[in-house]
């Protein structure tokens, strides 16, 4: 029983990460209805910039660790959101309402550019952050098998849950959220009512890039490293994660991401690790086939 509870506790940070990623992705997807693997690349790119500039602050600027991490986080946010704005304005917005295949090809190009930019900036070195805030917090004090998480795991879980909650409140209550909903439901009708659909799309992509950057910084703070090829892996994962709950509905997408994080952690605990991704993705494909929605051809 204690081992099972520990796995549930271990699933909380992973579920929160996937939920926040799916939430951010769904904000941009809702206004275009185009699959975009570049979102995962923005997540990985911000994480890699965080590692790189934290190391620069530590080695070259001689900052203490908290200041170096803060410096790295600020620069990573600037790079992540800046890259999102450039990609959204000059790549995705001109193609967003064209062929699906065009967007897929362009997104793959963006993934390669961001991956290679991070690799060249790091001189192909795999940099690691030092562990911090790793003191255990006991959640259930069983003498034989105490259930515990680290301070950083709890902080990351709370921060990512707060991102989802704050984003949901913002979309539900703000004037921009009303314009976003109008464009996501019917872009042409919204434009006839005076809504700037292209502007809403660009700001939605910027908001999605901000969430991707924040989650990238939080995730790599715990894991310590982000592989150069992680952008494509997370890009594909986010597509499936968001599709579980409905990629055009951010809160449902977040719930779908949390469900995938729980399933992934439980499989790692009780199943064969080498088969984890195959089993999880196969199950997702099966769910998408079973619950797909047919759209009548006019």
Order of alpha helices (4+ residues) and beta strands (2+ residues): alpha-alpha-alpha-alpha-beta-beta-alpha-alpha-alpha-alpha-alpha-alpha-alpha
